[in-house]
Amino acid sequence: MSQPDPDAWRRQVRQWLATVLEPASASESTAQAADLAVFHNLPEDEERLLLDRCRAYQRARFDAGYQALTLPEDKGGAGLSAAHVAVFAQEESAFAVPPSTELISVTVRLVAMAVSLFGTDEQRRDHARAFLRTDLLACQLFSEPGAGSDLAALRTRARQDGDEWVIDGQKVWTSGAQFADYGLLLARTDPDVVKQAGITAFLVPMDAPGVEVRPIRQMSGGASFNEVFLSGVRVPDRLRIGRPGQGWEVANATLAFERTASGSGNRRKGGTFPDVLALARSLGRTADPLVRQRLADLYVRAALRAATVDRVARTSAAGGRPGPEASLTKLMASELLTRTGQVAAELMGARISADTGEPGTFAWTQHLLGAPGYRLAGGTDQIQRNLIGERVLKLPPEPRVDRAPFSQLPGD
Ligand SMILES: Cc1cc2nc3c(=O)[nH]c(=O)nc-3n(C[C@H](O)[C@H](O)[C@H](O)COP(=O)(O)OP(=O)(O)OC[C@H]3O[C@@H](n4cnc5c(N)ncnc54)[C@H](O)[C@@H]3O)c2cc1C
């Protein structure tokens, strides 16, 4: 398909957005706790209401042909370039887009993409489409108590039994599992090959007998992620995503989408530079030369991050999977989030730790308590640095001591 001219397409996008969304408010207001929360902290009924608002917008976007912009058309996407993604994000920022949630992002930007790229025609028709439209929601069942950074060490097992697979194991830190219809799960199907080669991906119905979801209470007060226990869970072979043993490839593609989504997404995550500036103004601190220096540093870092997101988007191949450069934007985003919280905390001093009723001050605890989690989710800062070193800068790789079949590794 020939690509529409981005400028003409921009006008079309703007007109469509105006039919489904209100314009963004231009006034500089003091950010509220909900805006400053890096991860949502809502009671279950409010989280469901938020999910419904997000889903209504995602459905409208899908129906108008603006979902999965760079996914090839034969895989269910719009087949457009990275430049079109940038145009859509720029236009969207002028409107009051409903605040998204982790689960919406995982469903649309990770699981839907993985199923679209690795699934069969039937899986694309029955599941990927529903995930892109958020008719069905899907969580990511990857991490385990003993397999986070070293994800390929996962121990959840799947054993084939006729036309079904029987799954036993435990997952952890599963965002949104309590609201998900399906989980994209990685399981070990062959322990007698090197660890990466013996993994297979499945879509697991979260209401299948043997699936138990237990929320984890976070230090920020919410419980947005969970432990998921799987005991003799039976999944039909038609819900296997990719070939047996192709799970590591599915995982890597999904994680690259996750880094891109985390690093470049325009969903608000916690406080931003304008929020810190508004805070400095409301506290009467903008004449202090040290404060001005900190604000300027933050502004420059935010601008550098935006420029890097743009550069990575423009150089990544249209229609393809994100490359290792996605680690750069993920790392810059998590560092920016951390520094934003630090500058806000410096401005407030002790006032950040007690709710004195001063507008916009105590609310920043939501940012400070959430930002560390963002340095772990989607691969820690250290892992992003390893990826940048090895795959972007082509530095010598870390020594690997786990080349033997998984079943012969210590601890198995
Ligand atoms: C908010 C949040 C949401 C999440 N949501 C999900 C989800 O929905 N689904 C899911 O499957 N998982 C999810 N996770 C889990 C996340 O992917 C893991 O926490 C992450 O991969 C790190 O794994 P770990 O916690 O086991 O830490 P570990 O891997 O045990 O790491 C501990 C420390 O060692 C460092 N380290 C480990 N290996 C190396 C190395 N080779 N080189 C240098 N340093 C190293 C790490 O950087 C870290 O500082 C979520 C996590 C968070 C915080």
The ligand as an SDF file (V2000), in Angstrom:
LIG
                    3D

 53 58  0  0  0  0  0  0  0  0999 V2000
    5.6040   -2.2000   38.3990 C   0  0  0  0  0  0  0  0  0  0  0  0
    5.9990   -3.5220   37.8230 C   0  0  0  0  0  0  0  0  0  0  0  0
    5.1500   -4.1720   36.9380 C   0  0  0  0  0  0  0  0  0  0  0  0
    5.5140   -5.4080   36.3970 C   0  0  0  0  0  0  0  0  0  0  0  0
    4.6360   -6.0420   35.5820 N   0  0  0  0  0  0  0  0  0  0  0  0
    4.9510   -7.2770   35.1090 C   0  0  0  0  0  0  0  0  0  0  0  0
    4.0130   -8.0010   34.3120 C   0  0  0  0  0  0  0  0  0  0  0  0
    2.9050   -7.5460   34.0370 O   0  0  0  0  0  0  0  0  0  0  0  0
    4.3500   -9.2330   33.8800 N   0  0  0  0  0  0  0  0  0  0  0  0
    5.5610   -9.7970   34.1580 C   0  0  0  0  0  0  0  0  0  0  0  0
    5.8030  -10.9020   33.7060 O   0  0  0  0  0  0  0  0  0  0  0  0
    6.4720   -9.1510   34.9290 N   0  0  0  0  0  0  0  0  0  0  0  0
    6.1860   -7.8920   35.4060 C   0  0  0  0  0  0  0  0  0  0  0  0
    7.0910   -7.2250   36.2000 N   0  0  0  0  0  0  0  0  0  0  0  0
    8.3470   -7.8880   36.5830 C   0  0  0  0  0  0  0  0  0  0  0  0
    9.5960   -7.2840   35.9680 C   0  0  0  0  0  0  0  0  0  0  0  0
    9.7040   -7.6630   34.6140 O   0  0  0  0  0  0  0  0  0  0  0  0
   10.7870   -7.7740   36.7980 C   0  0  0  0  0  0  0  0  0  0  0  0
   10.6740   -7.1890   38.0780 O   0  0  0  0  0  0  0  0  0  0  0  0
   12.1150   -7.3980   36.1970 C   0  0  0  0  0  0  0  0  0  0  0  0
   12.3460   -8.0870   34.9960 O   0  0  0  0  0  0  0  0  0  0  0  0
   13.2780   -7.6820   37.1660 C   0  0  0  0  0  0  0  0  0  0  0  0
   13.2480   -8.9720   37.6430 O   0  0  0  0  0  0  0  0  0  0  0  0
   13.3390   -9.2960   39.2080 P   0  0  0  0  0  0  0  0  0  0  0  0
   12.3700   -8.4210   39.9140 O   0  0  0  0  0  0  0  0  0  0  0  0
   13.2310  -10.7660   39.3820 O   0  0  0  0  0  0  0  0  0  0  0  0
   14.8120   -8.8110   39.6490 O   0  0  0  0  0  0  0  0  0  0  0  0
   16.1740   -9.6300   39.4820 P   0  0  0  0  0  0  0  0  0  0  0  0
   16.2620  -10.1640   38.1060 O   0  0  0  0  0  0  0  0  0  0  0  0
   16.2810  -10.5870   40.6080 O   0  0  0  0  0  0  0  0  0  0  0  0
   17.2560   -8.4740   39.6490 O   0  0  0  0  0  0  0  0  0  0  0  0
   17.7140   -8.0040   40.9170 C   0  0  0  0  0  0  0  0  0  0  0  0
   18.7910   -6.9480   40.6640 C   0  0  0  0  0  0  0  0  0  0  0  0
   19.9350   -7.5400   39.9990 O   0  0  0  0  0  0  0  0  0  0  0  0
   20.2440   -6.8210   38.8040 C   0  0  0  0  0  0  0  0  0  0  0  0
   20.7120   -7.7570   37.7710 N   0  0  0  0  0  0  0  0  0  0  0  0
   20.1740   -8.9710   37.4620 C   0  0  0  0  0  0  0  0  0  0  0  0
   20.8480   -9.5260   36.4290 N   0  0  0  0  0  0  0  0  0  0  0  0
   21.8120   -8.6450   36.0550 C   0  0  0  0  0  0  0  0  0  0  0  0
   22.8380   -8.6380   35.0420 C   0  0  0  0  0  0  0  0  0  0  0  0
   22.9760   -9.6710   34.1950 N   0  0  0  0  0  0  0  0  0  0  0  0
   23.6180   -7.5460   34.9300 N   0  0  0  0  0  0  0  0  0  0  0  0
   23.4820   -6.4770   35.7920 C   0  0  0  0  0  0  0  0  0  0  0  0
   22.5460   -6.4390   36.7840 N   0  0  0  0  0  0  0  0  0  0  0  0
   21.7220   -7.4940   36.9090 C   0  0  0  0  0  0  0  0  0  0  0  0
   18.9310   -6.1750   38.3940 C   0  0  0  0  0  0  0  0  0  0  0  0
   19.1400   -5.0400   37.5760 O   0  0  0  0  0  0  0  0  0  0  0  0
   18.3080   -5.8130   39.7460 C   0  0  0  0  0  0  0  0  0  0  0  0
   18.8490   -4.6030   40.2050 O   0  0  0  0  0  0  0  0  0  0  0  0
    6.7510   -5.9960   36.7470 C   0  0  0  0  0  0  0  0  0  0  0  0
    7.6240   -5.3350   37.6310 C   0  0  0  0  0  0  0  0  0  0  0  0
    7.2460   -4.1130   38.1790 C   0  0  0  0  0  0  0  0  0  0  0  0
    8.1920   -3.4400   39.1220 C   0  0  0  0  0  0  0  0  0  0  0  0
  1  2  1  0
  2  3  1  0
  2 52  2  0
  3  4  2  0
  4  5  1  0
  4 50  1  0
  5  6  2  0
  6  7  1  0
  6 13  1  0
  7  8  2  0
  7  9  1  0
  9 10  1  0
 10 11  2  0
 10 12  1  0
 12 13  2  0
 13 14  1  0
 14 15  1  0
 14 50  1  0
 15 16  1  0
 16 17  1  0
 16 18  1  0
 18 19  1  0
 18 20  1  0
 20 21  1  0
 20 22  1  0
 22 23  1  0
 23 24  1  0
 24 25  2  0
 24 26  1  0
 24 27  1  0
 27 28  1  0
 28 29  2  0
 28 30  1  0
 28 31  1  0
 31 32  1  0
 32 33  1  0
 33 34  1  0
 33 48  1  0
 34 35  1  0
 35 36  1  0
 35 46  1  0
 36 37  1  0
 36 45  1  0
 37 38  2  0
 38 39  1  0
 39 40  1  0
 39 45  2  0
 40 41  1  0
 40 42  2  0
 42 43  1  0
 43 44  2  0
 44 45  1  0
 46 47  1  0
 46 48  1  0
 48 49  1  0
 50 51  2  0
 51 52  1  0
 52 53  1  0
M  END
$$$$
